[in-house]
Amino acid sequence: MTLAIILVIAAVLALLLVLYITLSRGLQISTDRSLAVHLQPIDVAAFRNLVDSAEDAYLRRRLPSGEFRRVQRQRLLATKVYVKTANRNAAILIRMGEKAQASSNVHTAEAARQLVENAMLLRQNATIAMLKIYVALAWPSGGLGSNPVVQRYERLNVSAMLLGRLQNPTAPVRIAATR
């Protein structure tokens, strides 16, 4: 019983630490270069596979419980990398969108507004997903439920591509890797 209380307290403290770091730390990118060069495309299909509950159920049925927990921890660590990258890309796109909102072109300004809105929602979802990942790392038998991050990232990709095409049709903005 005492161990469970200690683990719950540790999880809450980890949650607070992650929230503090996410909210207090600004994006450390130099402003003299284009922000788009800092974007890291994500393989959305692989990301979706990592957070797929059907895939979790399949692995749970096929693997012994100890092996499942080990594999699930590896999947969680990989998911954490994807979520961090998505969060970082969203921060970069917020800055790009904020710069583009000052455009005199109405379509560009509207696309920039949508990009910023989608990126902010993704950052919120990513923060919640990171908390779930840390909890799931302590108890890997539960499902992760990071599908909102994947879905929001796909919407963000569409918004980023639209703004990129409006601003410079010859240099597309890509945040999702193509196969």
Residue frames as a rotation matrix with the C-alpha (Angstrom) as fourth column:
MET 1
0.568 0.823 0.000 0.00
0.823 -0.568 0.000 0.00
0.000 0.000 -1.000 0.00
THR 2
0.464 -0.481 -0.744 2.82
0.148 -0.786 0.600 2.39
-0.874 -0.389 -0.293 0.89
LEU 3
-0.608 -0.711 0.352 4.57
0.428 0.080 0.900 1.65
-0.669 0.698 0.256 -2.40
ALA 4
-0.094 0.673 0.733 1.41
0.982 -0.057 0.178 2.54
0.162 0.737 -0.656 -4.32
ILE 5
0.814 0.378 -0.441 1.12
0.490 -0.854 0.172 5.86
-0.312 -0.356 -0.881 -2.49
ILE 6
0.010 -0.904 -0.427 4.77
0.088 -0.424 0.901 6.66
-0.996 -0.047 0.076 -3.20
LEU 7
-0.649 -0.231 0.724 4.32
0.686 0.231 0.689 5.83
-0.327 0.945 0.008 -6.88
VAL 8
0.377 0.851 0.366 1.20
0.915 -0.404 -0.001 8.01
0.147 0.335 -0.931 -7.12
ILE 9
0.721 -0.179 -0.669 3.02
0.198 -0.872 0.447 10.91
-0.664 -0.455 -0.594 -5.49
ALA 10
-0.385 -0.922 0.029 5.99
0.217 -0.060 0.974 10.41
-0.897 0.382 0.223 -7.81
ALA 11
-0.366 0.330 0.870 3.68
0.930 0.158 0.331 10.36
-0.028 0.931 -0.365 -10.82
VAL 12
0.744 0.663 -0.086 1.97
0.666 -0.746 0.010 13.58
-0.058 -0.065 -0.996 -9.72
LEU 13
0.392 -0.687 -0.612 5.34
0.020 -0.659 0.752 15.25
-0.920 -0.307 -0.244 -9.18
ALA 14
-0.614 -0.587 0.528 6.50
0.507 0.220 0.834 14.08
-0.605 0.779 0.162 -12.61
LEU 15
0.133 0.775 0.618 3.31
0.986 -0.170 0.001 15.46
0.105 0.609 -0.786 -14.10
LEU 16
0.858 0.180 -0.482 3.88
0.319 -0.921 0.225 18.83
-0.403 -0.346 -0.847 -12.46
LEU 17
-0.079 -0.971 -0.225 7.49
0.092 -0.232 0.968 18.87
-0.993 0.056 0.107 -13.62
VAL 18
-0.530 -0.062 0.846 6.53
0.810 0.258 0.527 18.12
-0.251 0.964 -0.086 -17.21
LEU 19
0.543 0.799 0.260 3.86
0.833 -0.552 -0.043 20.83
0.109 0.240 -0.965 -17.14
TYR 20
0.655 -0.362 -0.663 6.30
0.133 -0.809 0.572 23.34
-0.744 -0.463 -0.482 -15.68
ILE 21
-0.433 -0.890 0.144 8.96
0.262 0.028 0.965 22.57
-0.862 0.456 0.221 -18.27
THR 22
-0.302 0.393 0.869 6.46
0.953 0.157 0.260 22.66
-0.034 0.906 -0.422 -21.13
LEU 23
0.687 0.716 0.123 4.92
0.716 -0.696 0.052 25.95
0.123 0.052 -0.991 -20.09
SER 24
0.742 -0.391 -0.545 8.01
0.083 -0.753 0.653 27.80
-0.665 -0.529 -0.526 -18.92
ARG 25
-0.290 -0.940 0.180 10.59
0.304 0.088 0.949 26.88
-0.907 0.330 0.260 -21.53
GLY 26
0.523 0.411 -0.747 10.47
-0.510 -0.551 -0.661 28.86
-0.682 0.727 -0.079 -24.73
LEU 27
0.861 -0.219 0.458 11.57
0.482 0.636 -0.602 27.57
-0.160 0.740 0.654 -28.09
GLN 28
0.328 -0.849 -0.414 15.32
-0.080 -0.462 0.883 28.19
-0.941 -0.256 -0.220 -28.41
ILE 29
0.304 -0.183 0.935 15.71
0.914 0.331 -0.232 28.88
-0.267 0.926 0.268 -32.12
SER 30
-0.634 -0.572 -0.520 17.76
0.370 -0.815 0.446 31.62
-0.679 0.091 0.729 -33.70
THR 31
0.414 0.883 -0.221 15.68
0.286 -0.357 -0.889 34.14
-0.864 0.305 -0.401 -35.59
ASP 32
-0.122 -0.519 -0.846 18.26
-0.636 -0.614 0.468 34.92
-0.762 0.595 -0.255 -38.28
ARG 33
-0.979 -0.181 -0.089 17.51
-0.186 0.640 0.745 31.73
-0.078 0.746 -0.661 -40.24
SER 34
-0.274 0.918 -0.288 14.24
-0.680 0.027 0.733 30.46
0.680 0.397 0.616 -41.65
LEU 35
-0.187 0.298 0.936 12.15
-0.899 0.332 -0.285 28.68
-0.395 -0.895 0.206 -39.07
ALA 36
0.748 0.587 -0.311 11.13
-0.664 0.656 -0.359 26.01
-0.007 0.475 0.880 -41.60
VAL 37
0.068 -0.794 -0.605 14.63
-0.518 0.490 -0.701 24.50
0.852 0.361 -0.378 -41.62
HIS 38
-0.707 -0.330 0.625 14.12
-0.701 0.214 -0.680 23.49
0.090 -0.919 -0.383 -37.98
LEU 39
0.370 0.914 0.167 11.07
-0.914 0.391 -0.114 21.36
-0.169 -0.111 0.979 -38.73
GLN 40
-0.803 -0.560 0.204 11.57
-0.533 0.828 0.174 17.60
-0.267 0.031 -0.963 -38.39
PRO 41
-0.089 0.816 -0.571 9.13
-0.840 0.247 0.483 15.54
0.535 0.523 0.663 -40.46
ILE 42
-0.434 0.087 0.897 7.43
-0.665 0.641 -0.384 12.66
-0.608 -0.762 -0.220 -38.65
ASP 43
-0.867 0.216 -0.449 6.46
-0.169 0.720 0.673 9.31
0.469 0.660 -0.587 -40.13
VAL 44
-0.355 0.818 0.453 2.77
-0.934 -0.326 -0.143 9.59
0.031 -0.474 0.880 -39.27
ALA 45
0.416 0.515 -0.749 1.98
-0.527 0.808 0.263 6.00
0.741 0.286 0.608 -40.27
ALA 46
-0.324 -0.613 -0.720 4.59
0.336 0.637 -0.694 4.65
0.884 -0.467 -0.001 -37.82
PHE 47
-0.911 0.045 0.411 3.39
-0.360 -0.573 -0.736 7.07
0.203 -0.818 0.538 -35.15
ARG 48
0.031 1.000 0.003 -0.21
-0.955 0.029 0.297 5.94
0.296 -0.012 0.955 -35.67
ASN 49
0.264 0.005 -0.964 0.87
-0.100 0.995 -0.022 2.29
0.959 0.102 0.264 -35.40
LEU 50
-0.741 -0.639 -0.207 2.60
0.163 0.128 -0.978 2.93
0.652 -0.758 0.010 -32.07
VAL 51
-0.865 0.421 0.273 -0.54
-0.461 -0.455 -0.762 4.37
-0.197 -0.785 0.587 -30.48
ASP 52
-0.258 0.786 -0.562 -3.04
-0.657 0.283 0.699 2.00
0.708 0.550 0.443 -32.11
SER 53
-0.113 0.296 0.949 -5.11
-0.933 0.297 -0.203 0.23
-0.342 -0.908 0.242 -29.45
ALA 54
0.893 0.416 -0.171 -5.73
-0.449 0.811 -0.374 -2.69
-0.017 0.410 0.912 -31.84
GLU 55
0.250 -0.897 -0.365 -1.96
-0.276 0.296 -0.915 -3.17
0.928 0.330 -0.173 -32.11
ASP 56
-0.469 -0.353 0.810 -1.71
-0.852 -0.059 -0.519 -3.14
0.231 -0.934 -0.273 -28.30
ALA 57
0.412 0.721 0.557 -4.45
-0.798 0.580 -0.161 -5.75
-0.439 -0.379 0.815 -28.08
TYR 58
0.820 -0.169 -0.547 -2.70
-0.297 0.691 -0.659 -7.90
0.489 0.703 0.516 -30.69
LEU 59
-0.207 -0.978 0.001 0.62
-0.422 0.089 -0.902 -7.74
0.883 -0.187 -0.431 -28.82
ARG 60
-0.277 0.177 0.944 -1.12
-0.957 0.042 -0.289 -8.47
-0.091 -0.983 0.157 -25.51
ARG 61
0.766 0.624 0.151 -2.69
-0.591 0.777 -0.215 -11.62
-0.251 0.076 0.965 -26.98
ARG 62
0.798 -0.438 -0.415 0.50
-0.115 0.565 -0.817 -12.84
0.592 0.700 0.400 -28.68
LEU 63
-0.197 -0.973 0.118 3.16
-0.247 -0.067 -0.967 -12.13
0.949 -0.220 -0.227 -26.06
PRO 64
0.007 0.104 -0.995 3.66
0.883 0.466 0.055 -13.44
0.470 -0.878 -0.089 -22.53
SER 65
0.857 0.507 -0.092 2.90
0.490 -0.746 0.451 -10.73
0.160 -0.431 -0.888 -19.97
GLY 66
0.383 -0.793 -0.474 6.54
0.374 -0.336 0.864 -10.01
-0.845 -0.508 0.168 -19.08
GLU 67
-0.556 -0.568 0.607 7.54
0.759 -0.048 0.650 -9.76
-0.340 0.822 0.457 -22.73
PHE 68
0.244 0.736 0.632 4.50
0.856 -0.470 0.216 -7.58
0.456 0.488 -0.744 -23.45
ARG 69
0.862 0.062 -0.503 5.48
0.375 -0.745 0.551 -5.11
-0.340 -0.664 -0.666 -20.72
ARG 70
-0.128 -0.982 -0.141 9.04
0.436 -0.184 0.881 -4.93
-0.891 0.051 0.452 -22.08
VAL 71
-0.530 0.000 0.848 7.81
0.844 -0.096 0.528 -4.35
0.082 0.995 0.051 -25.65
GLN 72
0.547 0.819 0.172 5.21
0.777 -0.573 0.261 -1.87
0.312 -0.009 -0.950 -24.44
ARG 73
0.532 -0.438 -0.725 7.89
0.359 -0.658 0.662 0.17
-0.767 -0.612 -0.193 -22.64
GLN 74
-0.585 -0.767 0.262 9.95
0.541 -0.130 0.831 0.29
-0.604 0.628 0.491 -25.84
ARG 75
-0.207 0.614 0.761 6.89
0.890 -0.204 0.407 1.41
0.406 0.762 -0.504 -27.77
LEU 76
0.762 0.494 -0.419 6.19
0.639 -0.679 0.361 4.08
-0.106 -0.543 -0.833 -25.16
LEU 77
0.042 -0.837 -0.546 9.73
0.359 -0.498 0.789 5.41
-0.932 -0.229 0.280 -25.41
ALA 78
-0.731 -0.240 0.639 9.41
0.671 -0.086 0.736 5.58
-0.121 0.967 0.224 -29.19
THR 79
0.258 0.908 0.331 6.04
0.877 -0.363 0.314 7.31
0.405 0.209 -0.890 -28.84
LYS 80
0.547 -0.124 -0.828 7.63
0.556 -0.685 0.470 9.82
-0.626 -0.717 -0.306 -26.47
VAL 81
-0.585 -0.808 -0.066 10.15
0.427 -0.376 0.822 10.77
-0.689 0.453 0.565 -29.18
TYR 82
-0.504 0.482 0.716 7.34
0.778 -0.105 0.619 11.23
0.374 0.870 -0.322 -31.72
VAL 83
0.568 0.786 -0.243 5.29
0.809 -0.480 0.339 13.36
0.150 -0.389 -0.909 -29.32
LYS 84
0.183 -0.596 -0.782 8.29
0.472 -0.645 0.601 15.52
-0.863 -0.479 0.163 -28.43
THR 85
-0.806 -0.494 0.326 9.05
0.491 -0.252 0.834 16.07
-0.330 0.832 0.446 -32.11
ALA 86
-0.121 0.855 0.503 5.41
0.850 -0.172 0.498 16.90
0.512 0.488 -0.706 -32.85
ASN 87
0.636 0.329 -0.698 5.39
0.713 -0.596 0.369 19.35
-0.295 -0.733 -0.614 -29.94
ARG 88
-0.260 -0.832 -0.490 8.59
0.385 -0.555 0.738 21.02
-0.886 0.003 0.464 -31.15
ASN 89
-0.763 0.041 0.646 7.28
0.638 -0.115 0.761 21.25
0.106 0.993 0.061 -34.71
ALA 90
0.311 0.949 0.059 4.07
0.890 -0.312 0.332 22.81
0.333 -0.050 -0.942 -33.40
ALA 91
0.399 -0.234 -0.886 6.07
0.541 -0.720 0.434 25.44
-0.740 -0.653 -0.161 -31.51
ILE 92
-0.718 -0.696 -0.003 8.00
0.360 -0.375 0.854 26.31
-0.595 0.613 0.520 -34.67
LEU 93
-0.531 0.589 0.610 4.79
0.744 -0.021 0.668 26.48
0.406 0.808 -0.427 -36.69
ILE 94
0.496 0.653 -0.571 3.22
0.842 -0.522 0.134 28.80
-0.211 -0.548 -0.810 -34.11
ARG 95
-0.077 -0.615 -0.785 6.08
0.250 -0.774 0.582 31.23
-0.965 -0.152 0.213 -34.63
MET 96
-0.898 -0.220 0.380 5.81
0.401 -0.057 0.915 30.88
-0.180 0.974 0.140 -38.40
GLY 97
-0.120 0.957 0.263 2.06
0.926 0.013 0.377 31.43
0.357 0.289 -0.888 -38.25
GLU 98
0.425 0.235 -0.874 2.38
0.677 -0.724 0.134 34.45
-0.601 -0.648 -0.467 -35.98
LYS 99
-0.576 -0.689 -0.439 4.79
0.141 -0.613 0.778 36.04
-0.805 0.387 0.450 -38.45
ALA 100
-0.881 0.229 0.414 2.47
0.450 0.130 0.884 35.25
0.148 0.965 -0.218 -41.38
GLN 101
0.022 0.954 -0.299 -0.63
0.976 -0.086 -0.200 36.68
-0.217 -0.288 -0.933 -39.66
ALA 102
-0.050 -0.116 -0.992 0.70
0.162 -0.981 0.106 40.15
-0.986 -0.155 0.068 -40.40
SER 103
-0.780 -0.265 0.567 0.40
0.555 0.125 0.822 39.48
-0.289 0.956 0.050 -44.14
SER 104
-0.630 0.553 -0.545 -1.67
-0.565 -0.808 -0.166 41.86
-0.532 0.204 0.822 -46.22
ASN 105
-0.636 0.400 -0.660 -3.05
-0.429 0.528 0.733 38.88
0.642 0.749 -0.164 -48.16
VAL 106
0.047 0.775 0.630 -6.35
-0.996 -0.010 0.087 37.86
0.074 -0.632 0.771 -46.53
HIS 107
0.785 0.255 -0.565 -5.98
-0.318 0.948 -0.014 34.19
0.532 0.191 0.825 -47.51
THR 108
-0.138 -0.926 -0.351 -2.46
0.156 0.330 -0.931 34.00
0.978 -0.183 0.099 -46.09
ALA 109
-0.631 -0.065 0.773 -3.49
-0.658 -0.482 -0.578 35.69
0.410 -0.874 0.261 -42.84
GLU 110
0.432 0.863 0.264 -6.46
-0.897 0.379 0.228 33.30
0.096 -0.335 0.937 -42.45
ALA 111
0.632 -0.283 -0.722 -4.29
0.009 0.934 -0.357 30.25
0.775 0.219 0.592 -43.20
ALA 112
-0.495 -0.859 0.129 -1.76
-0.066 -0.111 -0.992 31.51
0.866 -0.499 -0.001 -40.64
ARG 113
-0.264 0.488 0.832 -4.50
-0.945 -0.302 -0.123 31.95
0.191 -0.819 0.541 -38.03
GLN 114
0.788 0.581 -0.205 -5.70
-0.554 0.814 0.175 28.37
0.269 -0.024 0.963 -38.60
LEU 115
0.219 -0.807 -0.548 -2.13
0.124 0.580 -0.805 27.09
0.968 0.108 0.227 -38.43
VAL 116
-0.654 -0.469 0.593 -1.53
-0.458 -0.378 -0.805 28.80
0.601 -0.798 0.032 -35.09
GLU 117
0.156 0.812 0.562 -4.83
-0.986 0.099 0.131 27.50
0.050 -0.575 0.816 -33.72
ASN 118
0.831 0.139 -0.539 -4.08
-0.231 0.967 -0.105 23.91
0.507 0.212 0.836 -34.80
ALA 119
-0.103 -0.965 -0.241 -0.53
0.086 0.233 -0.969 24.11
0.991 -0.121 0.059 -33.48
MET 120
-0.516 -0.040 0.856 -1.67
-0.771 -0.414 -0.485 25.38
0.374 -0.909 0.183 -30.09
LEU 121
0.580 0.776 0.247 -4.20
-0.814 0.543 0.205 22.56
0.025 -0.320 0.947 -29.80
LEU 122
0.609 -0.448 -0.654 -1.52
0.040 0.841 -0.539 20.05
0.792 0.302 0.530 -30.76
ARG 123
-0.469 -0.831 0.300 0.79
-0.263 -0.193 -0.945 21.41
0.843 -0.522 -0.128 -28.07
GLN 124
-0.094 0.524 0.847 -1.96
-0.995 -0.068 -0.069 20.95
0.022 -0.849 0.528 -25.48
ASN 125
0.872 0.444 -0.208 -2.61
-0.458 0.889 -0.024 17.40
0.174 0.116 0.978 -26.65
ALA 126
0.259 -0.866 -0.427 1.13
0.016 0.446 -0.895 16.67
0.966 0.225 0.129 -26.69
THR 127
-0.494 -0.414 0.765 1.52
-0.706 -0.324 -0.630 17.85
0.508 -0.851 -0.132 -23.10
ILE 128
0.347 0.709 0.614 -1.31
-0.909 0.417 0.032 15.59
-0.233 -0.569 0.789 -21.96
ALA 129
0.860 -0.053 -0.508 0.10
-0.209 0.871 -0.445 12.70
0.466 0.489 0.737 -24.02
MET 130
-0.178 -0.984 -0.020 3.53
-0.293 0.072 -0.953 13.13
0.939 -0.163 -0.301 -22.42
LEU 131
-0.325 0.133 0.936 1.94
-0.946 -0.050 -0.321 12.88
0.004 -0.990 0.142 -18.99
LYS 132
0.748 0.652 0.124 0.11
-0.642 0.758 -0.118 9.72
-0.171 0.009 0.985 -20.05
ILE 133
0.519 -0.640 -0.567 3.37
-0.185 0.563 -0.806 8.29
0.835 0.523 0.173 -21.42
TYR 134
-0.491 -0.756 0.434 5.19
-0.588 -0.080 -0.805 8.84
0.643 -0.650 -0.405 -18.13
VAL 135
0.020 0.580 0.814 2.34
-0.931 0.308 -0.197 7.23
-0.365 -0.754 0.546 -16.20
ALA 136
0.892 0.360 -0.275 2.20
-0.447 0.796 -0.408 4.34
0.072 0.486 0.871 -18.69
LEU 137
0.059 -0.939 -0.339 5.97
-0.429 0.282 -0.858 3.83
0.901 0.196 -0.386 -18.35
ALA 138
-0.600 -0.213 0.771 5.36
-0.800 0.141 -0.584 3.15
0.016 -0.967 -0.255 -14.66
TRP 139
-0.178 0.632 0.755 2.37
-0.195 0.729 -0.656 0.89
-0.965 -0.264 -0.006 -15.46
PRO 140
-0.753 -0.282 -0.594 2.88
-0.582 -0.137 0.802 -0.36
-0.307 0.950 -0.061 -19.05
SER 141
-0.789 0.469 0.397 -0.14
0.507 0.862 -0.009 -2.66
-0.347 0.195 -0.918 -19.11
GLY 142
0.139 0.896 -0.421 -2.60
0.366 -0.441 -0.819 0.18
-0.920 -0.040 -0.390 -19.72
GLY 143
0.316 0.066 0.946 -3.40
0.947 -0.077 -0.311 1.74
0.052 0.995 -0.087 -23.08
LEU 144
-0.665 -0.698 -0.268 -1.81
0.695 -0.709 0.120 5.02
-0.274 -0.106 0.956 -24.11
GLY 145
0.373 0.927 0.036 -4.51
0.862 -0.332 -0.384 6.81
-0.344 0.174 -0.923 -26.04
SER 146
-0.360 -0.568 -0.740 -2.31
0.186 -0.821 0.539 9.29
-0.914 0.056 0.401 -27.93
ASN 147
-0.230 0.328 0.916 -4.50
0.960 0.229 0.159 9.17
-0.158 0.917 -0.367 -31.01
PRO 148
0.809 0.533 -0.248 -5.55
0.487 -0.844 -0.224 12.82
-0.329 0.060 -0.942 -30.50
VAL 149
0.139 -0.838 -0.527 -1.91
-0.205 -0.545 0.813 13.83
-0.969 -0.005 -0.248 -31.02
VAL 150
-0.659 -0.377 0.651 -1.71
0.478 0.460 0.749 11.88
-0.581 0.804 -0.123 -34.28
GLN 151
0.162 0.823 0.545 -5.00
0.985 -0.099 -0.144 13.27
-0.065 0.560 -0.826 -35.55
ARG 152
0.806 0.097 -0.584 -4.11
0.193 -0.975 0.105 16.84
-0.559 -0.198 -0.805 -34.56
TYR 153
-0.212 -0.962 -0.174 -0.68
-0.045 -0.168 0.985 16.44
-0.976 0.217 -0.008 -36.19
GLU 154
-0.459 0.115 0.881 -2.28
0.840 0.379 0.388 15.38
-0.289 0.918 -0.271 -39.45
ARG 155
0.671 0.733 0.116 -4.51
0.739 -0.648 -0.183 18.50
-0.059 0.208 -0.976 -39.36
LEU 156
0.539 -0.562 -0.627 -1.48
-0.056 -0.767 0.639 20.62
-0.840 -0.310 -0.445 -38.55
ASN 157
-0.483 -0.723 0.495 0.35
0.431 0.296 0.853 19.14
-0.762 0.625 0.169 -41.54
VAL 158
0.044 0.597 0.801 -2.50
0.997 -0.077 0.003 20.22
0.063 0.799 -0.598 -43.85
SER 159
0.896 0.310 -0.317 -2.51
0.368 -0.920 0.139 23.73
-0.249 -0.241 -0.938 -42.35
ALA 160
0.165 -0.928 -0.333 1.27
-0.011 -0.340 0.941 24.05
-0.986 -0.151 -0.066 -42.65
MET 161
-0.504 -0.331 0.798 1.24
0.730 0.329 0.598 22.90
-0.461 0.884 0.076 -46.27
LEU 162
0.459 0.755 0.469 -1.54
0.882 -0.449 -0.141 25.39
0.104 0.478 -0.872 -47.12
LEU 163
0.847 -0.194 -0.495 0.29
0.028 -0.913 0.407 28.32
-0.531 -0.358 -0.768 -45.55
GLY 164
-0.156 -0.980 0.126 3.55
0.169 0.099 0.981 27.21
-0.973 0.174 0.150 -47.16
ARG 165
-0.273 0.126 0.954 1.93
0.947 0.210 0.244 27.10
-0.170 0.970 -0.177 -50.60
LEU 166
0.777 0.615 0.135 0.38
0.628 -0.773 -0.089 30.53
0.050 0.154 -0.987 -50.11
GLN 167
0.699 -0.559 -0.445 3.66
-0.137 -0.716 0.685 32.08
-0.702 -0.418 -0.577 -48.98
ASN 168
-0.201 -0.831 -0.519 6.07
-0.879 -0.081 0.470 30.32
-0.433 0.550 -0.714 -51.32
PRO 169
0.758 0.651 -0.047 4.71
-0.598 0.665 -0.448 27.75
-0.260 0.367 0.893 -53.79
THR 170
0.458 -0.645 -0.612 8.20
-0.472 0.407 -0.782 26.54
0.753 0.647 -0.118 -54.74
ALA 171
-0.696 -0.718 -0.022 9.30
-0.319 0.337 -0.886 25.59
0.644 -0.609 -0.463 -51.19
PRO 172
0.313 0.913 -0.262 6.69
-0.134 0.316 0.939 23.37
0.940 -0.259 0.221 -49.50
VAL 173
-0.345 -0.298 0.890 6.52
-0.919 -0.083 -0.384 23.10
0.188 -0.951 -0.245 -45.72
ARG 174
0.234 0.368 -0.900 6.48
-0.229 0.920 0.317 19.43
0.945 0.132 0.300 -44.72
ILE 175
-0.236 -0.275 0.932 6.09
-0.967 -0.024 -0.252 18.13
0.091 -0.961 -0.261 -41.22
ALA 176
0.563 0.384 0.731 5.01
-0.415 0.897 -0.152 14.61
-0.714 -0.218 0.665 -42.19
ALA 177
-0.566 -0.824 -0.017 7.41
-0.499 0.326 0.803 12.20
-0.656 0.463 -0.596 -43.88
THR 178
0.484 0.684 -0.546 6.26
-0.857 0.243 -0.455 10.71
-0.178 0.688 0.703 -47.14
ARG 179
0.093 -0.417 0.904 6.86
-0.147 0.892 0.427 7.08
-0.985 -0.172 0.022 -48.01
